[in-house]
Amino acid sequence: MAKTAIRRRLMLGALPLLAAPALAQGRPVTLVVPFPPGGSTDVMARLLADRMAPALGTNVVVENRPGGATVVGAEAVARAAPDGMTVLVNSGTTLTLNPLLMKSLSYKPEDFAAVSLLSTLPFAFLLKNSLPGDIDGFVAHAKARPGQLNYGTNGPSSFNNIAAVLVADALGIRMQDVTYRGDAQQLSAFLAGTLDLLVVGGASAIQPHRNGQGRIIGWTGDRRMPSLPDIPTFEEKVPGTVAQTYFGLVVPARTPRGPIERLSKAAAAALQTPELRERLLAEGQFAIGSGPEDFASFLQTEAARWRPVLAKMNLQIE
């Protein structure tokens, strides 16, 4: 009897230890967005979170960690436990531009493991209605007023500013950039009449265009937007003007292969659903959903492509 009671007490005492792994599996996966709410990255993350949750068997939550040209959010994920539960929704700024532009960056691309390339997003030149409504008219107007037109960006090292500089240089015009904290602030300033144009992607450009609050004259991508097929790309006018960002999932380095594959397959499955693909197109994004190896290769290609371009632009900021 005494031995039986002792055995029962030992078994009961072990229950919390036996239950611990199950509780860990039930923790929510956190998608860290290194931008404020409302922008293209945030929209992507929130669309994805709901659709990844069933495949992962747990809740997926979005946490906005803006600041420092995405450095704050990226650094937080780089330092997180490598267990697949903390995931960075990175844009081109985080793992392509920052390592090329910032001398004293607090993280390295090697601090992350690739999970999936989610989508690509070109930028639109959204002009206020008082400006010419096509590329040729805009170029003539800007050339007659060098440096007088202003546009909103997320900062000197942001992809939309890089796109603006690249296209403006190819068109032979000069404009003045004004920095804001995210697409939402830029859009508010534009609608208030403070800015002459925006160089933004997604709904920040498409909705004002459709609402008659501005006009998109061209895209910086390699193909036209299906939802606005009459608007050309700048590449059609001047070759060498493709400048589009991307969104992807990365986790801390040393994350085991199992969680990486689990996250990658959940993201790819979500991006294959017609509903999500159509929603992303409405947001100005082209859905992809690659595997870890393809995304890792893509990151290397992007770094090699932009390194000489940025060196020519002399955009070193630190």
C-alpha positions as CSV (number, residue, x, y, z in Angstrom):
1,M,0.0,0.0,0.0
2,A,2.8,2.4,1.0
3,K,4.7,1.6,-2.2
4,T,1.5,2.1,-4.3
5,A,0.9,5.5,-2.7
6,I,4.5,6.6,-3.3
7,R,4.3,5.5,-6.9
8,R,1.1,7.5,-7.4
9,R,2.6,10.6,-5.9
10,L,5.6,10.3,-8.2
11,M,3.4,9.9,-11.3
12,L,1.3,12.9,-10.3
13,G,4.4,15.0,-9.7
14,A,5.7,14.2,-13.2
15,L,2.5,15.4,-14.9
16,P,3.6,19.0,-15.3
17,L,6.8,17.9,-16.9
18,L,5.0,15.6,-19.3
19,A,2.6,18.3,-20.2
20,A,5.2,21.0,-20.8
21,P,5.9,20.1,-24.5
22,A,2.2,20.2,-25.3
23,L,1.9,23.6,-23.7
24,A,4.8,24.9,-25.7
25,Q,3.2,23.6,-28.9
26,G,0.1,25.6,-28.0
27,R,1.9,28.9,-27.8
28,P,1.0,31.4,-30.5
29,V,3.4,32.0,-33.3
30,T,4.3,35.7,-33.4
31,L,4.8,37.4,-36.7
32,V,6.9,40.5,-36.0
33,V,6.3,43.4,-38.4
34,P,9.1,46.0,-38.3
35,F,6.7,48.7,-39.5
36,P,3.8,50.6,-37.9
37,P,0.3,49.3,-38.5
38,G,-1.5,50.1,-41.8
39,G,1.4,49.7,-44.3
40,S,1.9,47.0,-46.9
41,T,4.0,44.8,-44.7
42,D,1.4,44.9,-41.9
43,V,-1.4,44.1,-44.4
44,M,0.5,41.1,-45.7
45,A,1.2,39.8,-42.1
46,R,-2.4,40.1,-41.0
47,L,-3.8,38.4,-44.2
48,L,-1.3,35.6,-43.7
49,A,-1.7,35.1,-40.0
50,D,-5.3,33.9,-40.1
51,R,-4.6,31.5,-42.9
52,M,-1.5,30.0,-41.5
53,A,-3.0,29.2,-38.1
54,P,-5.0,26.1,-39.0
55,A,-2.0,24.5,-40.7
56,L,0.2,25.3,-37.7
57,G,-2.3,24.1,-35.2
58,T,-1.9,27.2,-33.1
59,N,-2.8,30.9,-33.1
60,V,-0.7,33.3,-35.1
61,V,-0.5,36.9,-33.8
62,V,1.0,40.0,-35.4
63,E,3.2,42.3,-33.3
64,N,4.3,45.6,-34.7
65,R,7.9,46.6,-33.7
66,P,8.7,49.7,-35.9
67,G,11.7,51.9,-35.7
68,G,15.2,52.4,-37.1
69,A,14.4,51.5,-40.7
70,T,13.2,48.1,-39.5
71,V,16.2,47.5,-37.3
72,V,14.2,47.4,-34.1
73,G,12.0,44.6,-35.2
74,A,14.7,42.6,-36.9
75,E,17.0,42.8,-33.9
76,A,14.3,41.5,-31.6
77,V,13.8,38.5,-33.8
78,A,17.5,37.9,-34.3
79,R,17.8,37.6,-30.5
80,A,14.7,35.5,-30.0
81,A,14.8,31.8,-29.1
82,P,15.4,29.7,-32.2
83,D,12.3,27.6,-31.8
84,G,10.2,28.7,-34.8
85,M,7.7,30.6,-32.6
86,T,9.0,34.1,-33.4
87,V,9.1,35.0,-37.1
88,L,10.1,38.2,-38.8
89,V,8.0,39.5,-41.7
90,N,10.8,41.2,-43.5
91,S,10.7,43.5,-46.4
92,G,13.5,44.3,-48.9
93,T,14.7,47.1,-46.5
94,T,15.6,44.6,-43.7
95,L,17.8,42.0,-45.4
96,T,18.8,43.7,-48.7
97,L,19.2,47.4,-48.2
98,N,20.2,47.8,-44.6
99,P,23.2,45.4,-44.8
100,L,24.4,47.3,-47.9
101,L,23.8,50.8,-46.5
102,M,24.5,50.7,-42.8
103,K,28.0,50.3,-41.5
104,S,27.0,49.8,-37.9
105,L,24.1,47.4,-38.3
106,S,23.1,45.6,-35.1
107,Y,22.3,42.4,-37.0
108,K,23.6,40.5,-40.0
109,P,21.8,38.5,-42.7
110,E,23.5,35.4,-41.2
111,D,21.5,36.0,-38.0
112,F,18.4,34.7,-39.8
113,A,17.3,31.5,-41.6
114,A,15.1,31.8,-44.7
115,V,11.6,30.4,-44.5
116,S,9.6,31.7,-47.5
117,L,9.4,34.4,-50.1
118,L,5.9,35.6,-49.7
119,S,5.3,38.2,-52.4
120,T,6.8,41.1,-54.5
121,L,5.5,44.6,-54.4
122,P,6.2,47.4,-57.0
123,F,5.8,51.0,-56.2
124,A,3.5,53.5,-57.8
125,F,4.1,57.2,-58.5
126,L,0.9,58.7,-57.2
127,L,0.6,62.3,-58.2
128,K,-1.8,65.0,-56.9
129,N,-4.5,65.8,-59.4
130,S,-3.2,69.2,-60.3
131,L,0.0,67.6,-61.8
132,P,0.1,66.0,-65.3
133,G,-1.5,62.6,-65.4
134,D,1.0,60.6,-67.5
135,I,4.7,59.9,-67.4
136,D,5.7,62.2,-70.3
137,G,3.7,65.1,-69.0
138,F,5.0,64.6,-65.5
139,V,8.6,64.4,-66.7
140,A,8.3,67.7,-68.6
141,H,6.7,69.4,-65.6
142,A,9.4,68.2,-63.2
143,K,12.2,69.1,-65.6
144,A,10.9,72.7,-65.7
145,R,11.0,72.8,-61.9
146,P,14.2,71.0,-60.8
147,G,14.1,70.1,-57.1
148,Q,10.8,71.8,-56.5
149,L,8.5,68.7,-56.4
150,N,8.5,66.8,-53.1
151,Y,7.5,63.2,-52.3
152,G,7.1,61.1,-49.2
153,T,9.2,58.1,-48.2
154,N,10.0,56.0,-45.2
155,G,13.5,57.4,-45.0
156,P,16.7,57.6,-47.1
157,S,17.4,53.9,-46.9
158,S,13.8,52.7,-47.5
159,F,13.0,50.9,-50.7
160,N,10.4,53.4,-51.8
161,N,13.1,56.2,-51.6
162,I,15.6,54.0,-53.5
163,A,12.9,53.4,-56.2
164,A,12.1,57.1,-56.4
165,V,15.8,58.0,-56.8
166,L,16.4,55.3,-59.4
167,V,13.4,56.2,-61.5
168,A,14.0,60.0,-61.2
169,D,17.6,59.6,-62.2
170,A,16.7,57.5,-65.3
171,L,14.0,60.1,-66.3
172,G,16.4,63.0,-65.8
173,I,14.5,64.8,-63.1
174,R,15.2,65.9,-59.5
175,M,12.8,65.8,-56.6
176,Q,13.0,66.4,-52.8
177,D,12.2,63.6,-50.4
178,V,10.4,64.1,-47.1
179,T,10.6,61.3,-44.5
180,Y,7.6,59.9,-42.6
181,R,7.1,57.0,-40.2
182,G,5.2,54.6,-42.5
183,D,2.8,54.6,-45.4
184,A,-0.1,55.8,-43.3
185,Q,1.6,59.1,-42.4
186,Q,2.7,59.7,-45.9
187,L,-0.8,59.2,-47.3
188,S,-2.2,61.6,-44.7
189,A,0.3,64.2,-45.7
190,F,-0.5,63.6,-49.4
191,L,-4.2,63.9,-48.9
192,A,-3.8,67.0,-46.9
193,G,-1.9,68.6,-49.9
194,T,1.5,68.7,-48.2
195,L,3.2,66.4,-50.8
196,D,3.2,66.6,-54.6
197,L,3.4,62.9,-55.0
198,L,3.9,59.6,-53.2
199,V,6.1,56.7,-54.2
200,V,4.3,53.9,-52.4
201,G,2.9,50.4,-53.0
202,G,-0.3,48.6,-52.3
203,A,-3.6,50.1,-51.2
204,S,-1.8,53.3,-50.2
205,A,-1.6,54.0,-53.9
206,I,-4.4,52.1,-55.4
207,Q,-7.3,53.3,-53.2
208,P,-6.5,57.1,-53.6
209,H,-6.2,56.5,-57.3
210,R,-9.6,54.8,-57.5
211,N,-11.2,57.4,-55.2
212,G,-10.0,60.3,-57.4
213,Q,-7.7,61.6,-54.7
214,G,-4.7,61.3,-56.9
215,R,-3.5,59.6,-60.1
216,I,-1.0,56.8,-60.6
217,I,1.1,57.5,-63.6
218,G,3.4,54.4,-63.5
219,W,4.7,51.4,-61.6
220,T,8.3,50.5,-60.8
221,G,7.8,46.8,-61.2
222,D,8.5,44.4,-64.1
223,R,4.9,44.0,-65.1
224,R,1.6,45.9,-65.1
225,M,-0.8,45.6,-62.3
226,P,-3.7,43.4,-63.4
227,S,-6.2,45.5,-61.4
228,L,-5.1,48.7,-63.3
229,P,-3.9,47.3,-66.7
230,D,-3.9,50.7,-68.5
231,I,-1.1,52.1,-66.2
232,P,2.3,51.4,-67.6
233,T,5.5,50.5,-65.9
234,F,8.5,52.9,-66.0
235,E,10.5,50.0,-67.5
236,E,8.3,50.3,-70.6
237,K,9.6,53.9,-71.0
238,V,13.1,53.7,-69.7
239,P,14.9,50.3,-69.2
240,G,16.6,49.7,-65.9
241,T,13.9,51.2,-63.7
242,V,12.6,48.0,-62.1
243,A,12.7,48.6,-58.3
244,Q,10.3,46.5,-56.2
245,T,10.4,45.4,-52.7
246,Y,9.5,41.9,-51.4
247,F,8.1,40.3,-48.3
248,G,9.3,37.1,-46.7
249,L,9.5,35.1,-43.5
250,V,12.7,34.5,-41.7
251,V,13.5,33.1,-38.2
252,P,16.5,33.3,-35.9
253,A,19.5,31.4,-37.1
254,R,20.0,27.9,-35.6
255,T,16.2,27.3,-35.7
256,P,15.8,23.6,-36.4
257,R,14.8,22.4,-39.9
258,G,11.5,21.0,-38.6
259,P,9.9,24.3,-37.5
260,I,11.3,26.0,-40.7
261,E,9.6,23.5,-43.0
262,R,6.4,23.7,-41.0
263,L,6.2,27.5,-41.3
264,S,7.2,27.4,-45.0
265,K,4.6,24.9,-45.9
266,A,1.9,26.7,-44.0
267,A,2.8,30.0,-45.7
268,A,2.9,28.4,-49.2
269,A,-0.5,26.7,-48.6
270,A,-2.0,30.0,-47.5
271,L,-0.6,31.8,-50.6
272,Q,-2.1,29.2,-52.9
273,T,-5.7,30.0,-51.9
274,P,-7.5,32.0,-54.6
275,E,-9.0,34.3,-52.0
276,L,-5.6,35.4,-50.6
277,R,-4.0,35.7,-54.0
278,E,-6.8,38.0,-55.2
279,R,-6.7,40.0,-52.0
280,L,-2.9,40.5,-52.4
281,L,-3.4,41.6,-56.0
282,A,-5.9,44.2,-54.8
283,E,-3.2,45.3,-52.4
284,G,-0.7,45.7,-55.2
285,Q,1.3,42.5,-54.4
286,F,2.1,39.4,-56.5
287,A,1.9,36.3,-54.3
288,I,4.7,33.7,-54.5
289,G,5.2,31.4,-51.5
290,S,8.6,29.8,-52.1
291,G,10.5,27.2,-50.1
292,P,13.4,28.0,-47.8
293,E,16.2,27.2,-50.3
294,D,14.6,29.3,-53.0
295,F,14.1,32.3,-50.7
296,A,17.8,32.0,-49.5
297,S,18.9,32.1,-53.1
298,F,16.7,35.0,-53.9
299,L,18.2,37.0,-51.0
300,Q,21.7,36.4,-52.3
301,T,20.6,37.5,-55.8
302,E,19.0,40.7,-54.5
303,A,22.1,41.7,-52.6
304,A,24.3,41.1,-55.6
305,R,21.9,43.1,-57.8
306,W,21.6,46.2,-55.6
307,R,25.1,46.5,-54.3
308,P,26.5,48.3,-57.5
309,V,23.3,50.3,-57.8
310,L,23.5,51.7,-54.3
311,A,27.2,52.4,-54.6
312,K,26.5,54.5,-57.6
313,M,23.7,56.4,-55.8
314,N,26.1,57.1,-52.8
315,L,23.3,56.5,-50.3
316,Q,25.4,55.3,-47.4
317,I,23.6,56.6,-44.3
318,E,25.8,55.3,-41.5
